[in-house]
Amino acid sequence: MDELQHRRALSVGDSAASAAVNPASNNDKRPSQGERLMDTSLDLLLVMAYGDGVVKGIMCSRDNLQPLLELLQRLHQPQHVLKAMKTLEHLTHDPSVLAAVKDSGAITQLVPFLSRQTEAVMGQDVVLQALGALYNICKFNKKVHLEVAATAGIIPHLCRFANELSSSYQAPAAANSANSSGNALAPAVGDPLADPAVLQAQAAVEARRTAVRALVLPMLLGMVHTSSSTRAKLWASNGLDLFLTLMANEVS
């Protein structure tokens, strides 16, 4: 049975790696055969990531995990990247495979997905999935894995997320103050909160806040207990000022 599962995992991984990685070049809006194969392969990988420890162990063997990581670097369609990232993120919830994930070089390959450029092209969901995967890997062995992440350049990204959280605390207060002063003169209008676009934007902001509180801040605090080199990188990114600002916001 294990050998059959192994063959299936290899087959799915090979199919995903060899499918149409680049977008279709023709003008037909219907998905090409390669795109349909890619969608199906990624769906299967995601389903398998929810399997038991045996399945996850097979998926995280070097023969299967390395092609998945390489695939993440080659995909261009945001929906494909998101499915592959969700697969990897879910695998990192199993402590028994975290060492294999780390040894595959996943940390170094995931850190660039936290950049503004990636978010602009792929969307916030991809960034948050990458962030979740990195948190799970680093939580497994904080001192060693956080050092690897710091070397890969994660600290500026984490500080940016934390700065955005700090700014988000101040924005609602400023908006409420402006609304209060202008209510007497403002004409009656429909409730903007009923706009689906507004609701969607608010949900995205809240998802980001939750991720920063649950994932980013613990990782930044963990950096304090690592090497002097990593602490110097945190200091260079104004980490101390950032911590003080966040503490002041929480108190107020």
ABEGO torsion letter per residue (X at the ends): XAAAAAAAAAAAAAAAAABBABBBABABABBBAAAAAAAAAAAAAAAAAABBAAAAAAAABAAAAAAAAAAAAABABAAAAAAAAAAAAAAAABAAAAAAAAAAGAAAAAAAAABAAAAAAAEAAAAAAAAAAAAAAAAABAAAAAAAAAAAGAAAAAAAAAAAAAAAAAAAAAAAAAAAAAAAABBBBBBAAABAAAAAAAAAAAAAAAAAAAAAAAAAAAAAABBAAAAAAAAAAGAAAAAAAAAAAAAX
